[in-house]
Amino acid sequence: MKVLVIGGGGREHAIIWKLAQSKNVSKIYCAPGNGGIADLAECVPIDVMDFEKLTKFARENNIDLTVVAPDDPLAAGAVDAFEANGLRAFGPNKAAALIEGSKSFSKDLMKKYNIPTADYEVFENSTDAINYIKANNKFPVVVKADGLALGKGVIIAKTFEEAENAVHDILDDKIFGTAGAKVVIEEFLTGPEISVLAFTDGKTMKPMVSAQDHKRAYDNDEGPN
């Protein structure tokens, strides 16, 4: 098989390192890739969001499978674009990727199906959000930009002033751009975070090994996410 991996970070490097061990894989391309990935795959200078160029490359090079790794192209519909061109792609389509692309959508989904999750409310204007934080009066409180913000859209506010500033930064000053069109104000929970992921085709599930996220910068979890 000829495989194209979309992305250019550590995640993609790990995926390519494993794909390269398969006897079924004869050639790996990566768009755009990086210097380390170049040891294992042929890097192609195409942006991860340029679906027209990516699908054209896949057609012209007879790619058997494309692996879409980053969040942004998944949320924007990269898999849908490949499938619309009759090409096989691994990753959630745009509708399924909304679970990652919108925190309010995923929280509402969990509430609807009684999946345990921290208490929360969603707001589109800063006055309502700040009034809710003031009335709730529980700190720390978690303030989240609704959309994708490259892992930086979550502020754990220890005081009312920090929470208020976070709300203004996200909703009014748009520090995360369109990702901050809404905020999720969430109950603060503490403890280890474990991710359990699985591969699925919609019928069969194959779990991966569990993994732990370490999100806070600096020693002793003292920095921002």
N, C-alpha and C positions, 0 to 999 in steps of 0.2 A: 504493500500500500504506500501511496504518496500522501503525506499528511502535512497540513498547514496549521500552525498554531498562531493565534492572534494574540499579541501582547508583547511586552518587552521588559518584564520585571522578574523578580525572584520566583514568583508563582509559575510563570511560563518556563523559566529555566528548569525548575523541578519537574514539570510535566514532560518537557522535552528529554531530560535526562532519563526518565523512565520509558518514554516511548522508544528511545534509541536502543533500548535493551530487547525490544520485541523482534522476533524473527519474522514477523509479518510486515514490518515497516522497512521499506527500502530507501525512502528519501523523506527528509523533514525540511520544511521551510518555516520561517518565522517572520511575521510582519508586526512591528518593525524589528524586533529582536534587540540584542545588545552585544557587547564585546564578549561576555562570557558565553552566551548562547551560541555565538559564531563558531565555537569549538565543536558543536554538536549538530548544528543546522545551518542551512543557507539563509541568511537574513535578507529580507526584502524591504526596501524603504517605502512602505505604505502605512499611512496612519490607521490606527485601530477603528476610527469612526468613518473612514472612507469606504463604505460598503460597496459602492459601484466599482472601485478599483480592486477591492479584495475579491469580489465575486468574479470579475473579469480575469484576474490572475488565476483563480481556482479553475475556471473553465479552460483557459488557454494552456494550463500546465497539468490538466487531467488529475486534479487533486481528488483522492478518494474520500478523505474525511478532513473536515476543518474543526479544530478545537478552539472555541471562543472562551478565553479565560477572564479578561477584565470585566468589572461590573458595568462600566459605562456603555460599551457596545452591546452588552446583553440587554440592558435596560432600554436601549434605543432600538432594539429589534434586529441585531446582526443575524441571529439564527433564522429569523423570518425571511431576511433578505436572501440568505443562501438557499433556504428551502424553496422560495419563490423562483429561484433559478434552477431548480432540480438538482441541487447539490446537498450532500449530506453534511450536517454540522452537529457537533456535540455541545450542548448547553441549553438552558431554558429559553423558550421563546419570550417575546416581549411581555405577553400577558403573565406568564409564570414568573418572570424576573421582577415583576412589580412587588413581590414579597420582599425583595432586597432593595428595590429602588424607591419604595415609599414606606416609611416607618408607620405612618398613620394607617395605610392599607393593611400592613402586616398585623398591627395591633388590633384593628377592627376584625380582621380574620380570626385571630386568636380568641377574641371576645365572643364572636359568633359561634365558634365551635368548642367553647369551654376549654380551651387550651390555657393552662396556667401562665399568667404573665403579670408583670407589675401593673398596679393601678395607674391610669393615665387619663389625660384629656388632650384634645387637639384644638389649636387656635390659629386663626389667620390674621388677627390684629393684636398688637402689643398690649393695648389697654385691658382687653378681656383676659389675656394670658397672665398679666401682672396681678390683676385683681384676684384671679384664681389662686396664684401662688401665695398672695397675702392672706386670703381667707383660709387656705389649707394649713399654712404656717408650720410646715414640716421640713426640716433641713438635716442633711443635704437633700437637694432636689435635683433631678436630672432634666436638663433642657436640651432637646434634640432638634436639629434641622430635619425636616421631613425627608428630603431627598438625599442623593449621593453626594458626599462631601469629602471623598478620599480619606475616610476614616477620622476626619477631624471635626465632624459636625455634632459632637456630643460634649456638653459642658456639665460637669458635676459641680453644682453651686453649693458652697457651704453656708452662705448667708443670703438674706433677702436681697441685699445690694448686688451680690454676684449674679443671682438669678435674674434680677431686673436688667442688669447690663447685658446679660446673655440674650435675653428676649429682644432688647432693642438692637443689639448687634445683628441678630439673625433676621428679624422681621422688618426693621426700619432701615438699618444701614446695609442690609443685603450682603454681609461679609462672605456668605456662601452662595451668592447669586440666586438663581432660580431654585436651588435645593432648599432655600429658606423661605419658600412661599407659605409654608405652614410650620408651626412648631408643635412638638409633642412634649408635654410636661408630664414627667413620669416619676413614680415612686422610686426612691433610692433603695436598691438591694445590694447586699454585700456578700462576698464569698467567691470561691473559684468559679471561673467561667469555662465550661467544657462544650466544645462543638462536636456534635455527632452528625456527620454527613453521610449521604448514600448516593450511589449511582442508581438511576431508575430509567426505564423506558416507558413508564406509565402503568406497567403491569408487574414487573419484577423489581425487587430492591436488593442491592448488594451494598451492605454497610462498609464504610471505611473504618480504619482505626480512629478512636477518639483523639482529639487534640485540644490543647489548652491555649487560649489567647492571653497574651500579656499586653494590655492596651496602654497602660500609663507610662509616660516617659519618666526618666530619672530613677534613682534608687528609691526603694520603699514606696513606690507608687505615688510619688510627690508631684509629678508633672501632669500636664494635660494629656488627653487621649491623643 
